[in-house]
Every structure is written in C-alpha cells, then in structure tokens.
C-alpha cells in the first residue's frame, strides 16, 4: 500500500483482494468462506458502477464459485420463513445432496 497524502491510498490488486477477503471473514466467515477462497485464487476486474443514484465498487471474479446451501440463520432473516420447512429441506439436502 502506498499513501501519498491523507486523502489518497493506492492499493494493489492483491491488497484489494486481501481487504475484501478479511471483510468477508469478519462479517460472516461461514457464509463467505468459499467466495473468499475463490476471490484469492482467481483474477478479478474492478470498476465503479452507478446503481440507484449511488456509485458502487464492483469486483468481478473469473470462474464459478460453489455456493453452499442456505443455513438456518439466513432462513430466519427471510420474511415469512417457515423454519420447519427449511429444516426439512436441509435434511433432504443432507440425504440426497444438491443439484
């Protein structure tokens, strides 16, 4: 990292990846572990995009990442989530695997 003054920080691609990966591990290590590994192992492109009148920093990662099945904590955040149905779905996933 190179700092030229209090308002400018220059990050290399590796440093950007490390920062995003650290954020994922702090935010929810269980949910983001596959994506953090994928980010580390693949090339990326970076850009700013306007969405809903605000700029967002976009990181596009090459390749495909395996998304883990949803977990009970996530199901509880979904409006009108039926926990029993979710638990049954998880049992099916454990028994028969995913698509």
N, C-alpha and C positions, 0 to 999 in steps of 0.2 A: 504494500500500500504506500502511496506517495501523497503527502499533504502539501499543497502549495500555499494555502492560507486557511483561515478559519472557515471559509465558505466552499472550498473545493477539495474533494477527495477523489483520487484516481484508484480504481480497483481493477485488478487483472481478472480474466475470466475465472481463474482458479479461486481467487478471493471472493468473487461473487457467488460461485458455487458453494464455497465453504460457508459463507454467510447465510445463504438460503437453507442449506442443509442443517446448520446449527439452529436456525429458527424453527425448522420442522421438528427437530429433536426436542426442543424446549416446548413447543406448542402441543404436540401430541406424538411422542415417539412411536407408539404402537401403530397409529394410523398412517404415518408418513414414512415408515422405515423403508418400504420398497421404493417409493418415489425418491427418497434421499439417496439411496444406493444407485438408482437409475440415473439420477442427475450427476452423481460423481463419475459414473463410468461412460457417459456419452457426451458428445459435443452438443453445444447449445447455440442458439441465436438470441439476441436481445434487442428489444425495441420498446418505444413508448407508443401507446395507443390511446386514442380518445374514446371513452366509454361513459355514457350518461353525463356528458359535460365535464368529465374529470380525466386527467391523464393517469394511466396505469402502466407500470413497468411490466413488460411481458417477456417471459423466458420460454422459448420453445425448445423442447428436448427431443433430439433424434431418437428413433426407435420406439418400441412399445414397452409399457410397464405393466406388470401383472398387478391388478388391483385386488387387494384382499377383500373377502366378504365383509359386509357391514357388521358392526358389533353392537351389542345391546346398548351401550352408552349413546351411540349415534341414533339408534332406533327411538330412544326416549326423547330425542330432540325433534323428531319429526312430528308435525301436527297430527293428532288423532291416531298415533301409533298404537297398535294393539300388541302389547308385549307378548301375550300368549302366542299369537300368530307368528311373531318374529322368532320366538324360541322354537316353535315347531319348524319353521323354515331353516333355522340354524341346525336343528337335529337332522333334517333331510340333507342339508349340505354336508354335514359330517359323515352321514351314512353313504351318500351317493356321489359326493363331490360336486364341483361347479361345472358350468358349461365350458 
